[in-house]
Amino acid sequence: MTIERVVFLAGGIGILDSGVGGLTVVKEVFRQLPLEEVIYIGDSARCPYGSRPTHEIHTFTLQMIDFLLQFEPKAIVIACNTATAVVLEEVKRKISIPVIGVIEPGARAAIRETKSNRIGVIGTLGTIRSRMYEKVLRKTHPDLSITSLACPGLVPLVEDGHRKMEDAFQIVQRELEPLKNISLDTLILGCTHYPIIVDLIQKAVGDDVVLISSAEETASELSSILALNHQLVSEHREPSHRFFTTGSPDAFRKIAEDWLKRKIDVTQVTLDHPISERLSS
Ligand code: DGL
């Protein structure tokens, strides 16, 4: 009898999202930390999270964290604004490795960029409802003018691979219509799916508005933390990344390879397990 065992090396970076949005963070991690191994899980079968009740977002995200912990990552990035708003603080308390969300990095980048102090935030219903961006932005800059807008129609455009469809721009324009007469100089893409359609968003809001994706700042925060902990990979080897999805591996691979500009292997998994003790207590 042969026993097949898959042996994974410990010490990669776990990255999660409700679907393909977190790949925008992966791309920056690849650019800034090319020697690090990434283990990615996207819950495309249950995406979008943004319109779900908080308790579902909570359970589904903890299931993804549980899934990543089996690979013994040295850090986890919650590359989903909706999930960051719901679980970041709780997960940070419960596990001993660094856990990074995407809201604080995005807010920091926007504060650096704005000249007029008039900032817009677009995100999912869950993220906008949580008012997390406003809280974080106002913590250090109480006099900012902040306009927040939920755009539930944008994630399906990305997740279903429809961003190149003829009416994609009309959908983006319709979603962003409420911002039309509001003067902003900086707009936070408060959902990690949005950088994938950044060209359409920029066209809709005009070239005078600077768009902020949290990906770059998140990867640089990750890099600083790993450097501080002396955990950066220093030996020059080709990292072997692993991508998992709960949805169709073919659909995931198509979007991922197009976005990341490289070939990847994708494995389908299910995530309906009860939350483990280390996270449920
Ligand atoms: N990519 C996710 C975010 O940053 C959410 C998409 C969704 O599932 O609604 O919020």
Boltz pocket constraint, residues with backbone or C-beta under 6 A from the ligand:
constraints:
  - pocket:
      binder: B
      contacts: [[A, 17], [A, 18], [A, 19], [A, 21], [A, 22], [A, 47], [A, 48], [A, 49], [A, 50], [A, 51], [A, 79], [A, 80], [A, 81], [A, 82], [A, 83], [A, 124], [A, 127], [A, 155], [A, 190], [A, 191], [A, 192], [A, 193]]
      max_distance: 6.0
